[in-house]
Amino acid sequence: MTVSFNNLDLHDINSNLCNFLKEKIAQNDISTYVLSLTT
């Protein structure tokens, strides 16, 4: 995932993060993602 901060505001960043997390949840990868953060 590449993010350009040139012309983005916080709302765009937040919506991009929400969409990213929704995709992760849909792929059932969120548990392994969280585990990788906590270990």
C-alpha distances in whole Angstrom, upper triangle without the diagonal:
4,7,10,13,16,17,15,17,17,18,15,12,14,14,10,10,13,12,9,12,14,12,12,16,17,16,18,15,16,19,18,15,17,20,17,17,21,22
4,7,10,12,14,13,16,16,17,14,12,14,14,11,12,15,14,11,15,17,15,16,19,20,19,21,19,19,22,21,18,20,23,20,20,23,25
4,6,9,10,9,12,12,14,11,9,12,12,9,10,14,13,12,15,17,16,17,20,21,21,23,21,20,23,22,19,21,24,21,20,24,25
4,6,7,7,11,12,14,11,10,13,14,11,13,16,16,15,18,20,20,20,24,24,24,27,24,24,27,26,23,24,27,25,23,27,29
4,6,5,8,10,12,10,9,12,14,12,13,17,17,16,19,21,21,22,25,26,26,28,26,25,28,27,24,25,28,26,24,27,29
4,6,9,12,14,12,11,15,16,15,17,20,20,19,22,24,24,25,28,29,30,31,29,28,32,31,27,29,32,29,28,31,33
4,7,10,11,9,10,14,14,14,16,18,18,19,22,23,24,25,28,28,29,31,30,29,32,32,28,29,33,31,29,32,34
4,7,8,6,7,10,11,10,13,15,15,16,19,20,21,22,24,25,27,28,27,25,29,29,25,26,30,28,26,29,32
4,5,5,6,9,10,11,13,14,16,17,19,20,21,23,25,26,27,29,27,26,29,29,26,26,30,28,26,29,32
4,5,5,6,9,10,10,12,14,15,16,18,20,21,22,24,26,27,25,23,26,27,23,23,27,26,23,26,29
4,5,5,6,8,10,10,12,14,15,16,18,20,21,22,24,26,25,23,26,27,24,24,27,27,24,27,30
4,5,5,6,9,10,11,12,14,15,16,18,20,21,23,24,23,22,25,26,22,23,27,26,24,27,30
4,6,5,6,9,10,10,12,14,15,16,18,20,21,22,21,19,23,23,20,20,24,23,20,23,26
4,5,5,6,9,10,11,12,14,15,16,18,20,21,20,18,21,22,18,19,22,22,20,22,25
4,5,5,6,8,10,10,12,14,15,16,18,20,19,17,21,22,19,20,23,23,21,24,27
4,5,5,6,9,10,11,12,14,15,17,18,17,16,20,20,17,18,22,21,20,23,25
4,5,5,6,9,10,10,12,14,15,16,15,13,17,17,14,15,18,18,16,19,22
4,5,5,6,9,10,10,12,14,15,15,13,16,18,15,15,19,19,17,20,23
4,5,5,6,9,10,10,12,14,14,13,17,18,15,16,20,20,19,22,24
4,5,5,6,9,10,11,12,11,10,14,15,12,14,17,17,16,19,21
4,5,5,6,8,10,10,9,8,11,13,10,11,15,15,14,17,19
4,5,5,6,9,10,10,9,13,14,13,14,17,18,17,20,22
4,5,5,6,9,9,9,13,14,12,14,17,17,18,20,22
4,5,5,6,5,5,9,10,8,11,13,14,14,17,19
4,5,5,6,5,8,10,10,11,14,15,15,17,19
4,5,8,8,11,13,13,14,17,18,19,21,23
4,5,8,10,11,11,14,15,16,17,20,21
4,6,7,8,9,11,13,14,16,17,19
4,6,6,6,9,10,11,13,15,16
4,6,5,6,8,10,11,12,14
4,5,5,6,9,10,11,12
4,5,5,6,9,10,10
4,5,5,6,9,10
4,5,5,6,9
4,5,5,6
4,6,5
4,6
4
